[in-house]
Amino acid sequence: MSARYLQEEHHIFRDALRKFLEKEAYPFYSQWEKEGIIPRALWEKMGRNGFLAPMTDEVYGGCNADFGYSAVMNEELEKVGSSLVGIGLHNDIVVPYLVHYGTEEQKKRWLPKCVTGEYITAIAMTEPGAGSDLAGIRTTARKEGDHYIVNGEKTFITNGIHADLVVVVCKTDPKASHKGISLLVIERGTEGFKRGKKLEKIGLHSQDTAELLFEDAQVPTANLLGEEGKGFYYLMQQLQQERLVVAIAAKTAARVMFEQTRGYVKQRKAFGKSISDFQTVQFRLAEMLTEIEIGSTFVDECIFAHMNGENVVTKVSMAKWWLTDLAKKVAAECMQLHGGYGYMEEYEIARRYRDIPVSSIYAGTNEVMKMIIAKDMGL
């Protein structure tokens, strides 16, 4: 049954995107995993076909698309592989900061190139000593004339190597806590801005993750996003959508793993019959599908409410932790049902098993999600 937020045009869009990915992504994904990066050429092709930042206003080259298109896109990208998460981050997490808080001059300068794929974006929050506790960041931006002098280090940055624009979370008032946080857009080629190493991860092998270093980086004051000292509030306003994107990817990954495993157990023989004939296997699959359906229904309701402008921070926090935990459980169950073959690289479940655990960590750990829920409960 189709989600109630989807209209005919969303289905048309899905068909077009799926055909594009079947030609431009599926055949090359394994190679990208070996090479350790998604080529910029894919970004440029996606831009030419209208698959980057489609929610952007037409005046900047976008399509004024609603979040339903984003939901469709994140589902289809996840079906290819979790390492394509950087595209969802660009479309639905970073570009919205420019849309919501950028000046008209900033939007005209940056958004058209974000739509075409000429610019790839990243957001730099996490530091070696600060993760979910954003108030603890140490990167500073000191104003000198018409520039900020930025010093600090960021890590685990998605799209860190490719990024042409990085929204950097920094302290413009180091003595203040969260009220001293501001957002600066730092561009490729900025003096004092360097890439650190590309990080090697357990999973998401072709997803570009890097360290970013700022050593007296000179950033024009014109690159301040929104108002000085309002950065923390901007982050809180946008995290609802970021966590919803993670929940969408998790429910999609869970369903992909389930479908792969359902097909496998029908073919695999043991003790003279298909292992799908064993009641224990049937029950495990039945339990998985039930939970996937429940989770999918809840996520779809969150998407519908989010598209209607409702505040669903608490429900999205629930969806994020529950769906990512479910996806991890499904990955373990599905690998087990594949037997020894599940541990072989030639079977996709091995990659999925490696890729999914980090989803319970990024965009705020699942422990933080439960803290948000508890606070809403008045605890």
N, C-alpha and C positions, 0 to 999 in steps of 0.2 A: 504494500500500500504506500502510495506517494505521500510524503510529508505535506502538511497543509499549507506550508509557506511556499511550496513550489508551484509555479505556473507553467503554462505551455512553453514560454520563452526560456525558462530555466532548463527544461528538458532538451530543447533545441541546442542550447548552449552546451549542455553536457555531451550530447552526441558529437558536436563539432570538436570539443576539447578531447574527447576520447579518441577520435580519429587522428587528431594531431599527435597525441601521445603515443598511439600505436605506431605511428610513423617515425616520430622524432625522439622518443624516450625509451619505450620498452626494449627495442632491439639493442640499445647501447648501454643500458643501465649496469649490467654486469661489468662492462669495461670501465665505466666511470668509477665503480666501486674499487676496482683494481688500481686505477690511476689516482684515486683519492680526492677527486674533485669533479663537480659538474661544470662542463665547459661554458664559457660566456656565450658561445654560439647558440646554446639552447635558450638562454635569456633573450637574446636578440630575436630569435625566431618566434618566441612567445609574444614579445612586444609587437612584432609585425602582424601577428594574428589576433591581437586584441586581448591577450590573456594576462597582461600585467596591469595592476592597479586599475581595474575596470570601474571601480567606484568613483574614480576621480571625475571631476566636472568636465564636460565636453570642451569648455574653453581652454583646458590644459591638455586636451587630447584623449581624455577618458570617455566613458560611456554613461556616467551617472548610474551605474549599476547598483542594485541593492545588495544586502548581505547574503541573500539567497544564492547569488552567483558565487560568492566567496565560499559558501558551504559546499556547493557543487564542486568547485575547483579543488578545495582541500581534500574532498573525498577522492576525486579522480587522481590527484597527485599521490596520495597515500597508497592507492592501489598499485601504482608503479613501484613505489618504494619510499621508505621513511626519510631517506636522505634528501628528498626534494622539499623538505620542510622549510628550507631557506626561501623558497618562492612564496610560500604562505606568509612567512615573516615579513617579506618585502611588501606584499599586497595588503595584508590585513593588520599588521602591527606597526611597521615603521612609517609607511606612506600616510596612514591616518594621522600621525603626529603632525606631519607637514600640512595636511589638509585642515586640521582643526585649529592649529596654533600658529601656523605660518602667516606672515604678512603677505599682502598681494605681490610685492616684489619677490619675496622668497618663493612663493608658489609659481610665479611665471618663470623663475630661474631654474627651479628644480623639478617640478612635477612633470612637464612634458618629456623630459629625459628618463624619468622613472617609468613612464608609460611605455616608451619605446624600447627600454632595456639598455639604453646607453648608460644609465646610472643604475647601479645595484646598491641597495641600502642595507644598513645594519643598525642595531641599537646596542649601545655599550653601557650596561648596568653593572654586571658582576665584576668584582675585583678579587685578587688572590685572598684578601682578608675580609671580604664582604659579599654575601650572596643574597639570601632572602631579606636580610636586614638592610634595606636601602639607606636608612639613616646613618649607617656606619661607613659609608663610602669615604675614601680619602683623596680621590682625584680633585684637584683644586683648579679654579679659574680666577686669576687675579686681573682686574681691569687696569690697563695702562693705556691711556689715550683712547684711540679708536680700535684697540685690540684687547682680547683676553689672552693672558699667558697661562697655558694649561699644562699641568704636571700631574702625572699619575700613570697607573697601569690597569688595563682591563683584561679579563680572561674569559674563556668559554664563549667567545663572540661569534654567533652564527653569521655567515657571510663575511667574516672578518678579512679574508684574503681578497675577495673580489670587490668588497664595498668601495664605492666612490663617494658615498655620503654616509656618515656615521652620526647618529643622534647620541651624543655623549652625556651621560648623567654625571654632573660634577657639583662641587661645593663652591659657590660664589661667595658664601659667608661661612668659612670653616668653623667659626665659633658657634654657629647655630646648628641645630639638629636637622630635622627634615625641612624646616623653614629656610634653610640655607642652600637648598638644592635647586639647581637650574639645568636647563637643557641647551646644549650648544650643538649646532650642526657643523661637523668638521669634515672638510673635503679632502679627497685624495690629492696628494701633492703639497699639502700644508706643511710649511717648514716646522720641523720638530715632531711631526707625526710619523711614526714608523710602525710597521707590522712586526710582531714577534714571530715565533715559530707557529707553523700550522700544527695543530694539536692532533695527536694520534689517540683514537678512541676505541673502545671495545666494539661499538657498533657505529652506525651512520658513517660508514667509511668514506663515501663520496661527498658527504656534507661538509662544506667549508667552515671549519671552526678554528679560530686563531686568537693569539694574544695581540693586544694593541698597546703601543707605548707612546706616551706624550712627554717630551722633554723640552720644556719651554716652547711648546707649540704656540704659534702666533695665529689666533683665530679672530677675524674681524668681529667687532661688536654687532655688526649687521647680521651675523649668523646666530644670534641669540634667538631661541625659539620661544615665543610667548614672552612672559614677563620674568624678570629675575626673581628668584626665590619661590617661584610657583611650580618648579619642576616636579616636586613630590606629588602635588595635587593632580598634575597632568598625568603622571604615571598611574595614579590610582583610578583616574577616570577611564584610562584606556586598557587597564588590565582585564576588565570584564571580557572584552572581545578577544584578547590574547588567549585567555584561559578557555574560552569557548572554542577557539580554533584547535587547541590541544585536545579537547574532548572529542571534537569531530574526527580528528585524525585517529584517536585511540579506538573509537567505536568502529571506524572503517578498518583499521588493522586487525581488530578482533574478528570481524566478519570475514576478512580475507583469509586469515589463518584457519578459521573454522571451515570454510568452504574447501580449502586445499586439503584439510584433514578428512573431511567427509568423503571426498573423492578417493583419497588414498586408502582408507580403511575398507572401501568397497572392493578395491583391486588386490589388496595385500592378503595372501593366504597364510593360514596357520592351522595346524591340526586338521587339515583336509577341508577347510572352509574359509570363506572371507572373514576377516576379523570383525567386520561390521555385523556378523551374525551373533557375536557374543553379547549377551545382555549387558555386561559391565561396560562395554564400549558404547552400546546404544544409550545407556543411561548417562554416561559422561557427555556424550554429544548432545543429548536432550537437555541436560543441565546448562551446558555452555550456550546453546541456542536460546534458551529461555532468558538467561541473563543478558545476552547480547540484545535481544528484542526489547527487554525492559530498559536497558541503558539507552538504546537508540531512540526509543519513544521519549524518554526524558530529555535527551539532548535536542531532539526536534522541537520539543516544547520550549526549551530555553532559546533556541534560534528564533522561533516565532515571536516570543516575548521581546527578545533583543531587537528584532527588526521593527517592532512596534514602539520602541523607545522606552521600554520598561527597565527599571533597575532590577537586574537579576544577579547581582554580585554573589549573593549567598547560594542561589541555585546553581550558578555557574561553578562556584567553588565545589559544590557537591558533585557536579557532573565531572569536573576535572579530576578530582581524586578518585572517584568511584570507577570511572571508565578507564583511567590509566592503570589502576590496580587490577581491574578486570582483564584488560589486555595482557598484562603480565601473567596472570593466572591462565588465560587461554593459551598463551605462548608455551608455557610449561606443559600444560595438558596435551597440546597438539604435538609438541616434540616427543613426548612420551608415547603417544599413539603411533608416531612414525617409527618407533623402535630405533634400532641402530642407524637407520637411514636418516633419521631426523638430525643426527649429529654430523651428517655429511654436507659439505658446502654445495654440492650439486642440487640439494633440495632447499627450496626457498625458506622453509620453516626455520632453518638454521640461522639465516640472516635476520629474519623477523624476530627470532628469540633474542638475538644480540641487540637489535635496534630499539625494542620497545621499552626497556627499563628506564631510560633517561627521561621518558615522558612524565614520570612521577616526580621528577626533580626540577625540570625547567619550568619557567613561567610561575615560579613559586612552588616550593615543595608541597607534597601532599599533607605534610604536618602543618604547614602554614594555612592550607585550605581549611583544615579542621579547626584551626584557631579562629579563622574568619567566621566559620559556621557557629562556633561556640560563642563568639562575641555577639552575633546576631540573636542567639538564644538568651542573651542577658547574663551569661556566665562570666 
